[in-house]
Amino acid sequence: MIALDPTDRRLLDLLQADASVSNLELAAAAHTSPATALRRVRRLEEAGVIERRIAILSAEHLGHGLTALVEITLDRQGAEHLGAFETRAVGDPAVQQCYRVSPGPDFMLVVHATDMPAYHALVQRLFTQDANVRNVKAFFSVRRAKFDPRIALPAGD
């Protein structure tokens, strides 16, 4: 874990709210110089604190009206079997998030599909054709009450 001072926390908080701001805007909002803001953001990127800066798109506005949270249990849980399934799952564009979990199922997936036929095609690609998939349990979202990718920042000293 990297030590964060108040300036680092301000920069991270601002970037989590809107990563598209220019360095000048970021520095002004963080009450620091542009050179300091740029240097610190680069350091936070190099340290892995900032993984990447992206645009978050609306699945609904792009025609992905179906969101499912899917539990996957494999028949065999050897490292090679878990790795093989994980590789296939993360390689599928419909899979937005993939977590290896314990206890309970082996994986939890968050998937987006345009509709039920598209979800069924995903089921065929990832689950049905894999003889090692023992159980699939899907939960379909009827309403998203909250989606916030921000991480709570550690309190300062």
N, C-alpha and C positions, 0 to 999 in steps of 0.2 A: 504494500500500500504506500502510495506517495503522500508526503506531507503537503497539505494545501493551506496557503495563507489566505487572508481575506480577499486579496486581489484575484487570486486563482479562483476562489469560490464565486466571486462576482462574474468573472469571465465565463465560467462554466454555466452558471445560472442563466446568463444572457444568451449564450449559444444554445442551451437546451430549449429556450423559448423561441429563438429564431436564428438558425445557423446561416441564414442568407445575408445577414448584415455585413456591411463593409468593415474593414479593419478600423477605419476612421470613426464610423458610428459605434462600433464595439468599444473602442478606447474611450470615446466621450461618455458613453453610458456607464462604463466601468470606472470612470474618474481616474484614468491613467493616460500615458502618452501612447500614440500609435506604435512607436517602436517597442515599448514595453509590452503592449497587448500582443503584438505579432510574435515577439520572442517567447512570451509565456504560452501562447496557444501552440506554437511549434513544439515547445518543451512538453506540453501536455499530450500532444499527438505522439511524439517520439516515445514517451513513457507508457503509451497505451491507454491513458485515461480517456482520451477522445479516440474512439475507434474509427469513426468516419462521420462526415457531415452529409446528410441526405435530405431530400424532400419527401415528406410523408404524403402519399396520395390517398384520395378517397376511393375505396374499393367500390362503394355504391355508385359514385358518379362515373366510374369506368366500366360499369356493367357486371361487377362481381358481387351479385346480390346475395350470395350464399356463403356464410362463414360457419365453419364447423371446427369444434375441438374434438380431436380424435385420440382415443386411448388405443394403443397397440401392445399386445402381449405376444411375444415370440414363443415358439415351442422349445427351441434350444437357445440358451443365453450365453454361449461361449463368446469370447471376445471377437472372434472372426465373424460370428453370426450377427452380433450386435453392430459391429462395424459395417458389415455388408448392407444391412437394412438402413442404417443411418446414412450411408453414402447415397443409396438410391433415393431416400426421402429428401435429403437436402438438395439433391440434384433436380428435383421436380419443381417446376416454376409455380405450381399451385400451392406448394407448402411454404407458408410464410415463416413459421417458426417450428423448430424441432428440438425437443428436450428429451434427454435420457433421464428417466426418473426412477425413484425407489422410495418406499416399497410400492407394490401394486403393479400397474402395467409397466412395460419396459420403456415405452415412449409415449409422449404427449405431443401431438401435432396441432398447429393452427393452420387451417387451409382455407383458401378463398377459391370459389368457383362461380361461374356465371349463373349456373342453375343446377337443378338436380341431375340432368343428363351429364353435365360436365363433372359433377361430383362422382357419379357412377363410373365415368371413364377413369377418374383418379383411383377409385377403388380397384378397378380392374388392373391398372398399371402397377400400383404399389402393394396391394394387399392380396388380391385373389391369385395372382400369378406367382406369389411367393409361398412355397410349400411350408416355410418356417413360420408364417404368421398364423398363430393359433386363434387369437381373438381380436376383434375390432369393435369398439364401442364409440359411436359418434354422437355428439351433442350439437344440435344446430341452434345457432343464435337467432333469437326472435327480435332482440333489441340490444344494441350496445349502449350500456349506461355510462361507461367511461372507457376512454383509451388515452393514456398519457405515457409516452415513452420516457419521460424524464426520470432521472435517478435522484433520490434525496441525497443532498450533499452533506458530508460530515460537518458537525458544528465546529466553530472556531474555538480556539483557546481563550 
